[in-house]
């Protein structure tokens, strides 16, 4: 395999750090391609401010509409807008799935459960807010639930589930969320997580074990996306595929043509 093709393979697996290391070895890290890889590396770690700093050198790599979409998306992420943040959460789970890191996949699933329930509570209580707003703090939500709705459960997940169950009329789409979070399949997946090193034990996790308890992990992701869309969120499913296609096209145009333009310091 040619070294340049290795960058493509790694990006298809969403391993942008590995791809960047190859770019360094090839002397391509101070090019627009290198900047794009660093943007992805920062985004994988939810450091969207650092990702935004890589925008100027990569503008020439994207068509005008795609460039504007990427710029707007990063601004939305920096502001904590729910649609963008939950989209990125799903992408993060997809990255772990593609790299067969099923322990971290379950860890992100568990984090999703809490985050999405908090979002539904805030949405019903005060409306759509940035995920960075203080209203999402666990202690504040529990106080509101206790003082206003007489829900005294100190477990945030169970407390919000009780809140959603009490609503009359119910929130549109909330029943599907409750059925999913309280179903035996999710309970089994939570047990897998709890028994693993990201929980409280040292048991192993595999694609097969996840599939036995619910469905193939990619089907589980599709289910999460559908559930969020039914609750009014717009979930992006194209962003990193567009970025990866841009990386491939950049490499295909030739190293001399597309990658040898050094970034001026």
N, C-alpha and C positions, 0 to 999 in steps of 0.2 A: 504494500500500500504506500502511495506517495505521502510525504509528510503533510502536504496541503490537504489531502483527502482526510487525514486523521482529524483535522480541525472540524471538518464537516461531520464526521462520525460522532465526535464528542458533543458537538452542538445538538445533533439530533437526539442525543441522550440527555440534553440539558446540562451537560457537564462543562459549564463555561470556564471554570477555573482550570480544568485540564486543557481546554482549547487555548486558553490564554498562555499557559505554560509552553505549549507547542509554538504559539506565535512568538513568544520570547526567544525560543531556541532558533526560530527562523529569522529573527530580526524584524518582526512585523508588529511589535507591540507599540511602537510610536507612530502608528498609522491610523486612519479612520477605522479600519478593521479592529485594531487593538482597542480603540476607544469603545467600540460597540461591544466587544467582549467584556470590557470592564463595566460598562453600563449594566450588562446582564449579571455579572458577578455581584455587583452592589444590590441589584434588584432581588436576587435570590436570597440575600440576607436582609431584605426589607429596609435597606439604607437608600431610600429613594432620593434624598438630597444629594448624596454622592453620585447616584446614577444620573441625576439632572446635570451635573457638572461635565458629563461626557457628551452632552448633546451637540455643542458647537462643531466638533470635528466630524460628526457622523451625518450631518445634514445632507451632504452630497450623495450619500448611499441610498436614500429613500426618495420615493416619489413624494410630491408635495402633500397629497392627502394623507399618506401614511406617516409622514414626518409630523404633520399637525396632530394626528391622532396619538402618536407616541408622546409628543410634548404635553398634550392635554391630559393624557393618562398619568404621566408622572406628576403633574400638578395636582390632580385629583388624589393620588396616593399620598402625596406630601400633606394634603389637607385632611386625609383620613376619610374621604367620602366612601360610604358603605359599598356602593356598587363596585368601585375600583378595588377596595380592600378585600372584599370577599372573593372577587375574581382572582386576585393575587394569592389568596389562601388556597383556592382550588388549584391554581398553577403549582404552588409549592407542594401540594399533595401529589400532583401529577409528576413532578420532578422526582420525588422519592419513589414513586411507583416505577417509573422508567428505569431508575438506577437500582431497582430491586432492594431498596432500603425500607423494608416493611415495618420495622420497629418505629422508625420516624414517621412513616405513613400513618400508623395507628396513633402516634402522639399528636399529629396534626389533626386527625379525626376527632380525638378527644377535645382538643383545643377548639375545634370548630363547633362542637356541641355547645360549649359554654358561650362562645362568642355570638353564635346565632341566636340563642335564647335571650341573651342580654339585648341584642339588637331588636328582637320582637317586643321585649318589654318596653324599651325606650321608645320604639316606634308608636306603641299604643299609648304610652304615658305622656310623651311630650312631642312626638313627631320625629322625622328623620334628622339625625344628628351625626356629626363627625364621630368616628370611632375613637378619636382622641379626646372627646368631651368628658368632663368630670362626671357626667351623669352615668357613665358606664362603670364607674368604680364600684367594686363589689359591696363595700360597706354602705355606700349611699343607696344602692338598689335595695339591699336587705332592709335598711331603715324605712324606705318608702313602702316596701311590701308589708312590713310589720305595722307601721303607724297608719297607713291609709287603707290597706286591704286585709289587715289582721292575719297575715301569713307569717308565722313565726319560725318556720324551718330555716336553719342557719346554713344549709347547703344551697348555694346559689342556683344550681341546676334544678333541684327538686322544688325550690321555692318558686322559681319562674314557671315551672311546669304547673304547679298548683294555681298560680295566677292565671295562666292561659285557660286552664280547665274551668275556672270560675266565671270567665267572661260571658256575658249575656247581653246582646248577641255575640257569638264567638268571632274572633278575627278571621277574615277570609284566608284560607290556607293553613290556619293554625292547627286544625285537626290532623292534617297529614304530618305536620311536624311532630305533634305529640305522639301519634301512632308510631312514627319512626323512632323517636328518642326513647319511648317506653316499651318498644317491642322486644321480643326475645332475641332477635338477631343483633340489635344494637347492644343489648345487655351482654351478649356473648362476646362481641367485639371489645367492649369495655373490659371484660374479664381478661381477654387476651392481652390487652394493653397493661392492665394492672399487674398481671403475673410476669410481665417482661421487665427488662432493665429500665425502660422509660417510665415504669410504674413502681411496683414494690417488690419485684422478684427478678428471676434470672431465666425464665422460660423463653424458648425460642419462638419466633414468628416466621411464617412463610406465606407465599401466595396461596398455597393449598389450604392452609388453616383459615385464612380470611375467607376464601371461597366456600369452605365447608360451613362457616357460620352465617354468611350472608349471600354473597355472590362474588364473581370475579371482581377484583378491586376497581377495574375501569368501569364496570357496571355500577358499583357503589358511587363512584365520582359522578357519573351521569345522573344518578338518583339525587345526589346533593344539589347539583345544578338545577334540576327540574323543581326541586322543593323550594329553592330560593327564588326562582323565577315565578312560582305560584304565589310567593309572598311579596311580589312587586320589585324584586331586584333584577337588574340587567347584568348578566354575567358574561364576561368576555371569554371566548374560547378560541381566539385566533392570534392573540398578540405574539406569543413566542414562536408560533409557526411562521408568522410573517417575518419576524426577526431572523429566524433560522434560514428561511428562503433567501433573505437579503444577504446573509453571510455566504451562502452557497453561490449566489449569483456574483457576489464580489470576487470570490475565488475563481470562478469560471472565467471572469473577464480577464484574468491573468494577473500574476503578481506584479509584473512591471507596470501594468496599466492602472490597476486599482489599489494596490497595497503599498507601492513604493513611494507614495506621496507622504513625506514625513510631516509630522505636526510641528509647526513652528513654535519655538519656546520663547 
